[in-house]
Amino acid sequence: MAYDPSIYEAQRRALTQQYAGQSAMNEYARFLSQQRGKRSLSELDRGLARQIPTFGREFGQRGLQARGVRSGLYNRALREFGQEGARQRGYMATDLAEEQRGYGMRETQYRSALERALADMEADKARQIAADAQSILAMRRG
C-alpha cells in the first residue's frame, strides 16, 4: 500500500473533532455543576438566615433570651447553630470543589487520549513511509 497523507489527515481531523466534542460536553457539565453548587449554597445561606429570627424567638418565649438577657443555654445554642451552618456550608463547598476537580481530571484524560492517539497515528504513518521506502529500494535492486 502506498503512503496516502489524506488517510492520516482524515484520522487526525476525526480525533480532533472527537476531542473537541468531549471537551465541550465536559465543560458544559462543569458549568451546570457549578451553577447547581452555587444555587445550593445560596439556598443553604437563605435557609439559615430564615431560621435566625425563629431561633431567637423560641428562646425568648422560654425566658432564656431578651433584650439585655442572654442565658448560657441560648449562647451555647447560638454558637452550635452557627457552627452547624458553617459545617454544612463547608461540606457543600468541598463537595462542589471535588466535583469541579473531577471535571478537570476528565479534561486531562481526554487531552491525554488525544495526544496518545495522534502519536500512534504518527508512528503508523512513519512505519508506512518506511515500508514504502523499502519496497521502492527492493524494486530498484531488482
Protein Blocks (a to p, Z undefined) as FASTA:
>chain_A
ZZdfklmmmmmmmmmmmmmmmmmmmmmmmmmmmmmmmmmmmmmmmmmmmmmmmmmmmmmm
nopacehiacfklmmmmmmmmmmmmmmmmmmmmmmmmmmmmmmmmmmmmmmmmmmmmmmm
mmmmmmmmmmmmmmmmmmmnZZ
